[in-house]
Amino acid sequence: MVGHYTNPLDLLDGGFAGTSNLAFYTTNGTRDVENHDVPPDVEVEYELQAVRAGHDPQLE
């Protein structure tokens, strides 16, 4: 996870630009928040026919 600093007055149209200026590290000096998945609690089979028919197997 990388934090960022934003300044809401950066752009003329009221938008803003963000720049990264923080990072989160473990006690041994490595990044551990990004670039790995969280394992699911329940694995759901993704069935293309069910999704095309309007069903959402994850919610059902």
DSSP file (Angstrom, degrees, kcal/mol; ACC not computed):
  #  RESIDUE AA STRUCTURE BP1 BP2  ACC     N-H-->O    O-->H-N    N-H-->O    O-->H-N    TCO  KAPPA ALPHA  PHI   PSI    X-CA   Y-CA   Z-CA
    1    1 A M              0   0    0      0, 0.0    23,-1.1     0, 0.0     2,-0.5   0.000 360.0 360.0 360.0 126.7    0.0    0.0    0.0
    2    2 A V  E     -A   23   0A   0     21,-0.2    21,-0.2    31,-0.1     2,-0.1  -0.959 360.0-145.1-115.3 125.7    1.5    3.3   -1.0
    3    3 A G  E     -A   22   0A   0     19,-0.6    18,-1.6    -2,-0.5    19,-1.3  -0.421  16.8-155.9 -82.2 163.0    0.1    6.5    0.5
    4    4 A H  E     -A   20   0A   0     16,-0.3     2,-0.4    17,-0.2    16,-0.2  -0.974  14.1-132.2-142.3 157.0   -0.1    9.7   -1.5
    5    5 A Y  E     -A   19   0A   0     14,-2.6    14,-2.0    -2,-0.3     2,-0.4  -0.895  25.7-170.8-104.9 133.9   -0.3   13.4   -1.0
    6    6 A T  E     -A   18   0A   0     -2,-0.4    12,-0.2    12,-0.2    10,-0.0  -0.951  15.7-159.6-126.0 149.7   -2.9   15.4   -2.9
    7    7 A N  E >   -A   17   0A   0     10,-0.8     3,-1.9    -2,-0.4    10,-0.5  -0.949   9.7-155.0-125.3 107.6   -3.3   19.1   -3.3
    8    8 A P  T 3  S+     0   0    0      0, 0.0     3,-0.2     0, 0.0    -1,-0.1   0.588  91.6  57.5 -63.9  -8.5   -6.9   19.9   -4.3
    9    9 A L  T 3  S+     0   0    0      1,-0.2     7,-0.1     8,-0.1     6,-0.1   0.203  75.0 103.0-104.6  16.7   -5.8   23.2   -5.9
   10   10 A D  S <  S+     0   0    0     -3,-1.9     2,-0.3     5,-0.2     6,-0.2   0.899  76.0  48.3 -65.7 -42.5   -3.4   21.6   -8.4
   11   11 A L  S >  S-     0   0    0      4,-1.6     3,-1.6    -3,-0.2     6,-0.0  -0.744  77.1-128.5-109.4 149.0   -5.5   21.8  -11.6
   12   12 A L  T 3  S+     0   0    0     -2,-0.3    -1,-0.1     1,-0.3     4,-0.0   0.799 107.0  57.4 -62.9 -30.6   -7.4   24.7  -13.0
   13   13 A D  T 3  S-     0   0    0      1,-0.1    -1,-0.3    -3,-0.0     3,-0.1   0.355 123.5 -99.2 -85.7   8.6  -10.6   22.6  -13.4
   14   14 A G  S <  S+     0   0    0     -3,-1.6    -2,-0.1     1,-0.3    -4,-0.1   0.351  86.3 123.7  92.6  -7.1  -10.7   21.8   -9.7
   15   15 A G        -     0   0    0     -6,-0.1    -4,-1.6    -5,-0.1     2,-0.3  -0.150  49.4-139.0 -75.1 178.9   -9.2   18.3  -10.1
   16   16 A F        -     0   0    0     -6,-0.2     2,-0.4    -7,-0.1    -1,-0.0  -0.950   4.7-137.6-140.1 160.4   -6.1   17.2   -8.3
   17   17 A A  E     -A    7   0A   0    -10,-0.5   -10,-0.8    -2,-0.3     2,-0.4  -0.962  20.5-149.5-117.4 136.5   -2.9   15.3   -9.0
   18   18 A G  E     -A    6   0A   0     -2,-0.4     2,-0.4   -12,-0.2   -12,-0.2  -0.828   8.1-166.0-109.2 146.2   -1.5   12.8   -6.5
   19   19 A T  E     -A    5   0A   0    -14,-2.0   -14,-2.6    -2,-0.4     2,-0.2  -0.992  26.4-115.4-128.8 138.2    2.0   11.9   -5.9
   20   20 A S  E     +A    4   0A   0     -2,-0.4   -16,-0.3   -16,-0.2     3,-0.1  -0.512  46.0 150.7 -71.1 132.9    3.3    8.9   -3.9
   21   21 A N  E     +     0   0A   0    -18,-1.6     2,-0.3    -2,-0.2   -17,-0.2   0.372  53.4  53.8-143.6   2.8    5.1    9.8   -0.8
   22   22 A L  E     -A    3   0A   0    -19,-1.3   -19,-0.6     2,-0.0     2,-0.3  -0.957  50.0-177.4-135.8 156.3    4.6    7.0    1.8
   23   23 A A  E     -A    2   0A   0     -2,-0.3     2,-0.5   -21,-0.2   -21,-0.2  -0.980  23.2-127.9-147.3 154.5    5.0    3.3    1.9
   24   24 A F        -     0   0    0    -23,-1.1     8,-0.4    -2,-0.3     9,-0.4  -0.902  28.4-176.7-109.0 130.4    4.3    0.7    4.6
   25   25 A Y        -     0   0    0     -2,-0.5     6,-0.2     6,-0.2     2,-0.1  -0.868  23.2-120.0-124.8 154.8    7.0   -1.7    5.6
   26   26 A T    >   -     0   0    0      4,-3.0     3,-1.7    -2,-0.3    -1,-0.0  -0.290  43.5 -94.4 -80.5 175.7    7.2   -4.7    8.0
   27   27 A T  T 3  S+     0   0    0      1,-0.3    -1,-0.1     2,-0.1    -2,-0.0   0.715 126.0  56.8 -67.4 -19.4    9.6   -4.7   10.9
   28   28 A N  T 3  S-     0   0    0      2,-0.2    -1,-0.3     0, 0.0     0, 0.0   0.332 122.2-103.9 -94.5   9.2   12.2   -6.6    8.8
   29   29 A G  S <  S+     0   0    0     -3,-1.7     2,-0.3     1,-0.3    -2,-0.1   0.600  80.7 118.9  88.5  12.2   12.1   -3.8    6.2
   30   30 A T        -     0   0    0      2,-0.0    -4,-3.0     0, 0.0     2,-0.4  -0.824  67.3-112.7-110.4 151.9   10.1   -5.5    3.4
   31   31 A R        +     0   0    0     -2,-0.3    -6,-0.2    -6,-0.2    -8,-0.0  -0.671  39.2 166.1 -77.7 132.0    6.8   -4.3    1.9
   32   32 A D        +     0   0    0     -8,-0.4    -1,-0.1    -2,-0.4    -7,-0.1   0.395  58.6  71.2-127.2   0.3    4.1   -6.8    2.8
   33   33 A V  S    S+     0   0    0     -9,-0.4     3,-0.3   -32,-0.1     2,-0.2   0.802  92.7  54.6 -90.7 -30.9    0.8   -5.0    2.0
   34   34 A E  S    S+     0   0    0      1,-0.2     3,-0.1   -33,-0.1    -3,-0.0  -0.578  91.3  29.8-105.6 165.0    1.0   -5.0   -1.8
   35   35 A N  S    S+     0   0    0     -2,-0.2     2,-0.3     1,-0.1    -1,-0.2   0.711  93.7  88.8  66.7  27.9    1.4   -7.6   -4.6
   36   36 A H        -     0   0    0     -3,-0.3    -1,-0.1    -4,-0.0     2,-0.1  -0.980  69.5-122.2-148.7 147.5   -0.2  -10.6   -2.9
   37   37 A D        -     0   0    0     -2,-0.3    -3,-0.0    -3,-0.1     0, 0.0  -0.357  18.6-121.0 -83.4 162.1   -3.8  -11.8   -2.9
   38   38 A V        -     0   0    0     -2,-0.1    -1,-0.0     0, 0.0    -2,-0.0  -0.914  35.5-117.2 -98.2 126.1   -6.0  -12.5    0.1
   39   39 A P        -     0   0    0      0, 0.0     2,-0.1     0, 0.0     3,-0.0  -0.383  33.3-111.6 -65.0 140.1   -7.1  -16.1    0.2
   40   40 A P        -     0   0    0      0, 0.0     3,-0.2     0, 0.0    -3,-0.0  -0.360   8.1-139.8 -71.8 150.8  -10.9  -16.5   -0.1
   41   41 A D  S    S+     0   0    0      1,-0.3     2,-0.4    -2,-0.1     0, 0.0   0.881  94.8  18.3 -72.3 -39.6  -13.0  -17.8    2.8
   42   42 A V  S    S-     0   0    0      2,-0.0     2,-0.4    -3,-0.0    -1,-0.3  -0.997  80.2-135.4-134.5 127.0  -15.2  -19.8    0.4
   43   43 A E        -     0   0    0     -2,-0.4     2,-0.4    -3,-0.2     0, 0.0  -0.692  21.2-160.7 -83.8 133.6  -14.1  -20.8   -3.1
   44   44 A V        -     0   0    0     -2,-0.4     2,-0.4     2,-0.0    14,-0.1  -0.954  17.6-125.4-118.7 131.1  -16.9  -20.3   -5.7
   45   45 A E        -     0   0    0     -2,-0.4     2,-0.8    12,-0.1    -2,-0.0  -0.598  22.4-136.9 -73.1 127.5  -17.0  -22.0   -9.1
   46   46 A Y        -     0   0    0     -2,-0.4     2,-0.7    11,-0.1    -1,-0.1  -0.790  21.2-169.9 -90.2 110.2  -17.4  -19.4  -11.9
   47   47 A E     >  -     0   0    0     -2,-0.8     4,-2.0     1,-0.2     3,-0.2  -0.898  12.9-158.7-106.5 113.4  -19.9  -20.7  -14.4
   48   48 A L  H  > S+     0   0    0     -2,-0.7     4,-2.5     1,-0.2     5,-0.2   0.866  91.5  54.1 -59.4 -40.2  -20.1  -18.7  -17.5
   49   49 A Q  H  > S+     0   0    0      1,-0.2     4,-1.4     2,-0.2    -1,-0.2   0.898 108.5  49.3 -63.6 -39.2  -23.6  -19.9  -18.5
   50   50 A A  H  4>S+     0   0    0     -3,-0.2     5,-2.7     2,-0.2    -1,-0.2   0.907 111.8  48.3 -66.2 -41.3  -25.0  -18.9  -15.1
   51   51 A V  H ><5S+     0   0    0     -4,-2.0     3,-1.6     1,-0.2    -2,-0.2   0.913 110.4  50.9 -65.7 -42.4  -23.4  -15.4  -15.3
   52   52 A R  H 3<5S+     0   0    0     -4,-2.5    -1,-0.2     1,-0.3    -2,-0.2   0.788 106.1  56.6 -64.9 -26.6  -24.8  -15.0  -18.9
   53   53 A A  T 3<5S-     0   0    0     -4,-1.4    -1,-0.3    -5,-0.2    -2,-0.2   0.416 128.2 -98.3 -85.1   2.3  -28.2  -16.0  -17.6
   54   54 A G  T < 5S+     0   0    0     -3,-1.6     2,-0.3     1,-0.3    -3,-0.2   0.534  81.7 129.6  97.4   6.7  -28.1  -13.1  -15.0
   55   55 A H      < -     0   0    0     -5,-2.7    -1,-0.3    -6,-0.2    -2,-0.1  -0.662  45.9-152.4 -94.3 150.9  -27.0  -15.1  -12.0
   56   56 A D    >>  -     0   0    0     -2,-0.3     4,-2.5     1,-0.1     3,-0.7  -0.895   4.6-166.6-120.8  99.4  -24.1  -14.2   -9.7
   57   57 A P  T 34 S+     0   0    0      0, 0.0    -1,-0.1     0, 0.0   -12,-0.1   0.800  86.3  57.8 -57.5 -31.1  -22.7  -17.4   -8.1
   58   58 A Q  T 34 S+     0   0    0      1,-0.2   -12,-0.0     2,-0.2   -13,-0.0   0.895 113.2  38.0 -67.7 -38.9  -20.6  -15.4   -5.6
   59   59 A L  T <4        0   0    0     -3,-0.7    -1,-0.2     1,-0.2    -4,-0.0   0.836 360.0 360.0 -80.5 -33.0  -23.7  -13.6   -4.2
   60   60 A E     <        0   0    0     -4,-2.5    -1,-0.2     0, 0.0    -2,-0.2   0.494 360.0 360.0 -76.6 360.0  -26.0  -16.6   -4.5
